[in-house]
Amino acid sequence: EDGKERWRCSRRIVKGRLCCASPVISEQILEEAFMEVVRALDMEDVKARPPKKRMVIEKKYDDPLKQAEYAYSLVEADDFDYMTEKLINIMKNVPAVFDGKFMSKVVKRITVFHSGAAVFELINGKIYEKELIIVGGSKNRVGNTGKTEAE
């Protein structure tokens, strides 16, 4: 190969067996897509709090300590405001070209679907989708780069 980084499905090989034959995607395509998403961000949308999920806690245990432990395990920290403020401060210095350190400060997770859509989850939990432009032969195909609940 040309020595460039390529991303493959995280479940491509499990216990020595090929489990996912999804194609690979070059790192350059992801970098370009990330920069396009960053340049197009509407900061008012970034600041907009998503609707809160209603938590449902079912009674699973008669023992109050076990029930409390179970209920506590379902609680998620609401750090949206803190992470949004942090994100806004980071976004004050967007580099002109791709910078991996900048990306690691801004992005929590990237998922690429077989359809060619890349989903960028920012550190505050906001999600932005970008259709990848894939050019060329078999070396520039799309694959899944990570696990998500949506799969």
Disulfide bonds with the S-S distance in Angstrom:
none
